[in-house]
Amino acid sequence: MQRAHEIGQAVLVSPISAWEIGLLVARGRLNLLMSPLLWFERVMARSSLHLAELTPAVLVASSFLPSFPHRDPADRIIAATAREYGYRLITRDRSLLAYAREGHIQALAC
C-alpha cells in the first residue's frame, strides 16, 4: 500500500468488505469498540483508501469465475472485482492466493 500511495495509485477496498466486517462482529470473531459501520466509515475517512465500484457487471461476473475453488459470495465478488478491473488484491485468504497462482487474478500475500 505504501508503494501505491507513493506513486499516486489508488488503493481500493471492496464494499463487500464492510459486510464481512459486520459478519465477523455479529459472529463474535471480531470485537470493536463501536458499530461495524462506524468503524468501517472511520477507517475509510482517515485513510487514503477508496471504495471499489460494485456494479451489476461485477456481481454477475462473480457467478461465472473460471475454476473458483468455493462458493463464498464475498470472495467471489472480490475476485470478480479484481478480474473485471485488472486490480491486484492484497490478501491473506489462502483460496484467493491459490486462485491468483492459477493465473486467474493478481494478488499479493500480506
C-alpha positions in Angstrom: 0.0 0.0 0.0 2.8 2.4 0.8 4.3 2.0 -2.7 0.9 2.6 -4.3 0.5 5.8 -2.2 4.0 6.9 -3.2 3.3 6.7 -6.9 -0.2 8.2 -6.6 -2.1 5.0 -7.3 -5.4 4.5 -5.5 -5.8 1.7 -3.0 -9.3 0.3 -3.3 -11.5 -1.6 -0.8 -14.4 -3.7 -2.0 -17.7 -2.6 -0.4 -18.3 -6.3 0.4 -15.5 -5.9 3.0 -17.9 -3.8 5.1 -20.3 -6.7 5.0 -17.6 -9.1 6.0 -16.6 -6.9 9.0 -20.3 -6.9 10.1 -20.4 -10.7 9.9 -17.2 -11.1 11.9 -18.6 -8.8 14.7 -22.0 -10.5 14.6 -20.4 -13.9 15.0 -18.1 -12.8 17.8 -14.9 -13.3 15.8 -14.0 -9.6 15.9 -14.6 -7.2 18.8 -14.8 -3.5 18.0 -15.4 -0.6 20.4 -18.0 0.9 18.0 -20.5 -0.4 15.5 -19.0 -2.1 12.4 -20.5 0.5 10.1 -19.0 3.4 12.1 -15.6 1.6 12.3 -15.6 1.0 8.5 -16.6 4.6 7.8 -13.9 5.9 10.1 -11.2 3.7 8.6 -12.2 4.8 5.1 -12.3 8.5 6.0 -9.0 8.5 7.9 -7.0 6.7 5.2 -6.2 7.1 1.6 -8.4 4.1 0.8 -11.3 4.4 -1.7 -14.2 2.1 -2.3 -14.1 0.0 -5.5 -17.1 0.1 -7.7 -19.6 -2.7 -7.1 -21.6 -2.9 -10.3 -24.1 -5.4 -11.6 -21.4 -6.5 -14.1 -19.1 -7.4 -11.2 -21.9 -9.2 -9.4 -22.9 -11.2 -12.5 -19.2 -12.0 -13.3 -18.8 -13.4 -9.8 -21.2 -16.2 -10.8 -19.0 -17.2 -13.7 -15.5 -17.3 -12.3 -13.4 -19.9 -14.0 -12.3 -22.7 -11.7 -13.1 -20.8 -8.5 -12.5 -23.0 -5.5 -15.6 -22.4 -3.4 -18.9 -20.7 -3.1 -18.2 -17.9 -0.6 -20.1 -14.9 -2.1 -17.7 -12.3 -0.6 -14.6 -14.0 -2.0 -16.4 -14.5 -5.4 -17.2 -10.8 -5.5 -13.7 -9.7 -4.5 -12.2 -12.0 -7.2 -14.6 -10.8 -9.8 -13.9 -7.1 -9.0 -10.1 -7.8 -9.4 -10.7 -9.6 -12.7 -13.2 -7.0 -14.1 -11.0 -4.0 -13.4 -7.5 -5.6 -13.5 -6.9 -4.9 -9.8 -4.3 -6.6 -7.7 -5.5 -8.0 -4.4 -3.7 -7.7 -1.1 -5.0 -10.6 1.0 -4.3 -13.3 3.5 -7.1 -15.5 2.1 -5.5 -18.8 1.0 -8.1 -19.6 -1.6 -7.8 -16.2 -3.3 -4.0 -16.5 -3.2 -4.3 -20.0 -4.8 -6.6 -18.6 -7.4 -4.0 -16.0 -8.2 -1.3 -18.7 -8.5 -3.5 -20.3 -11.1 -3.4 -17.1 -13.1 -7.0 -16.0 -12.7 -6.3 -12.8 -10.7 -3.3 -10.9 -9.5 -2.7 -11.0 -5.7 -0.1 -10.2 -3.1 0.1 -12.1 0.2 0.1 -9.9 3.3 
